[in-house]
Amino acid sequence: MKRYICVNCGQVFTGWGIGETCQKCGGKLELIVEKGEKNRKLSKKGFTLIELMVAVAILAFVVFGIFRAYSTGFMGMAVGRDITVATNYARGEMETIINKPFEILSTGETPPDYKEKFSISTTITNEVIGGVERNDLKRVITTVSWDNRKGENREVELEMLIYGYI
């Protein structure tokens, strides 16, 4: 229970609030702060070391999560860039084949062409429809392969049919 002292007469009271008046002389009452209570009041004004350590640990956890998300995002962008570059190489190879006259397109596989870290190979075959091989229809398969950052082999494969009248 809180104890108060009258500033005029020094009478000690318990249970009244600060700002109340003394019953004896009418003077103002002030709170008596005990030695143990003084320490408790000081600890309520600031943070303890434990509270500070918990706050730093939570902050470190959040910052680590943000950096992890950024690194994962950058790796995803690198994979997307590799797939886009490989697809563009394959499309370029397809355009080169389309621009050649149909008569000079020979069946078989071309040796790989290396551009940067990508290997490009093309296979041309006569199309078979209903068990009959057609000389006026060729299937072109262009494959672009590369090794990703983890050393795993990745590839993009594009396929098209070319019709030529003979």
PyMOL commands that set and color helices and strands:
alter all, ss='L'
color gray80, all
select helices_A, chain A and resi 35-45+49-98+102-104
alter helices_A, ss='H'
color red, helices_A
select strands_A, chain A and resi 3-6+12-14+29-31+108-109+113-115+118-129+132-147+153-163
alter strands_A, ss='S'
color yellow, strands_A
deselect
rebuild
show_as cartoon
